Amino acid sequence: MNIVDKSDEEIMALANSMWHDLIKSSNEGNYAEFIKHFSPSLMLGLDEVEVGRQFSTSELTRTLSEEFDPLGIIRRGEHVSVLYRQRSTKREGEWLGRLVLGYDDEEVRIFGASIF
């Protein structure tokens, strides 16, 4: 299976649900929920100490608005990048969110997630 073969609507339905879950768990500081859809390869590359520090010290990662704007999909190889306009409930401005999805053992998983 290759996620790039899915329609935009199918990809957005999966991505929006996962992005919403990431925002909710980030705001709550719930690390276990935050990583539940991560691919094994992403988990291997995570520095759990750094992620924990971000959860405890970053105002942005604890104040993400649950309202976001999907901007588009980029297909490459066996992954898609879904881009979002993201806002904070406490900080002014907008951030670019990126969610990278693909298949791992026939299940859609997160291969990357970031906010710039």
C-alpha positions as MATLAB code, in Angstrom:
seq = 'MNIVDKSDEEIMALANSMWHDLIKSSNEGNYAEFIKHFSPSLMLGLDEVEVGRQFSTSELTRTLSEEFDPLGIIRRGEHVSVLYRQRSTKREGEWLGRLVLGYDDEEVRIFGASIF';
ca = [
       0.000    0.000    0.000;
       1.163    3.514   -0.757;
      -0.476    6.539    0.839;
       0.276    8.724   -2.181;
      -2.361    6.702   -4.082;
      -5.128    7.879   -1.745;
      -7.336   10.795   -2.763;
      -6.829   14.244   -1.221;
     -10.072   13.762    0.706;
      -8.938   10.425    2.165;
      -5.545   11.837    3.153;
      -7.065   14.944    4.732;
      -9.541   12.877    6.749;
      -6.694   10.801    8.212;
      -4.324   13.732    8.662;
      -6.824   16.120   10.231;
      -7.827   13.526   12.816;
      -4.195   12.796   13.701;
      -3.259   16.507   13.751;
      -6.161   17.218   16.097;
      -5.016   14.386   18.397;
      -1.447   15.778   18.389;
      -2.681   19.268   19.318;
      -4.907   17.964   22.107;
      -2.232   15.740   23.649;
       0.429   18.453   23.285;
      -1.773   20.987   25.070;
      -2.398   18.459   27.849;
       1.276   17.483   28.073;
       0.260   13.859   27.510;
       3.363   12.280   25.995;
       1.910    8.764   25.688;
      -1.052   10.029   23.662;
       1.178   12.373   21.659;
       3.301    9.527   20.294;
       0.604    6.856   19.875;
       0.479    7.120   16.038;
       4.235    7.570   15.534;
       6.040    5.140   13.260;
       8.724    2.918   14.781;
      11.384    4.768   12.766;
      10.244    8.123   14.181;
      10.258    6.690   17.704;
      13.854    5.511   17.263;
      14.922    9.018   16.278;
      13.173   10.818   19.135;
      15.119   12.245   21.994;
      12.589   11.634   24.760;
      14.404   14.017   27.110;
      14.159   16.836   24.539;
      10.492   16.099   23.830;
       9.793   16.097   27.559;
      11.612   19.414   27.950;
       9.540   20.940   25.147;
       6.353   19.697   26.787;
       7.295   21.304   30.091;
       8.917   24.563   28.951;
       7.419   25.606   25.614;
       4.420   27.869   25.907;
       3.563   27.261   22.245;
       3.366   23.470   22.561;
       0.921   23.845   25.471;
      -1.299   26.543   23.914;
      -2.047   25.340   20.391;
      -5.464   26.315   19.082;
      -7.660   23.352   18.214;
      -8.737   25.336   15.149;
      -6.316   24.949   12.239;
      -6.336   25.470    8.494;
      -5.172   22.689    6.165;
      -3.034   24.274    3.440;
      -2.255   21.357    1.175;
      -0.670   17.994    0.505;
       2.726   17.197   -0.958;
       3.255   13.643   -2.250;
       6.741   12.164   -2.436;
       7.824    8.550   -2.605;
       5.860    6.574   -0.039;
       4.920    9.545    2.162;
       2.718   12.609    2.098;
       3.347   15.882    3.892;
       0.222   17.695    4.990;
       0.718   21.375    5.766;
      -1.325   23.398    8.250;
      -1.688   27.001    9.366;
      -1.576   26.748   13.142;
      -2.297   29.354   15.797;
      -1.840   29.597   19.543;
      -4.451   30.509   22.121;
      -1.922   32.767   23.907;
       0.683   33.896   21.365;
      -0.037   36.144   18.432;
       0.770   35.042   14.925;
       0.656   31.933   12.813;
       2.900   28.894   12.515;
       3.387   26.341    9.778;
       2.556   22.808   10.849;
       3.790   19.770    8.946;
       2.579   16.207    9.327;
       4.291   13.401    7.389;
       2.223   10.250    6.931;
       2.919    6.869    5.410;
       2.227    3.193    5.882;
       3.953    0.947    8.384;
       2.723   -2.660    8.476;
      -0.442   -1.710    6.555;
      -1.337    1.011    9.076;
      -1.072    4.750    8.495;
       1.531    6.173   10.865;
       3.156    9.526   11.575;
       6.703    9.720   10.185;
       7.211   13.369   11.118;
       5.416   16.208   12.888;
       6.640   19.739   13.412;
       5.613   23.348   13.867;
       7.761   26.166   12.506;
];
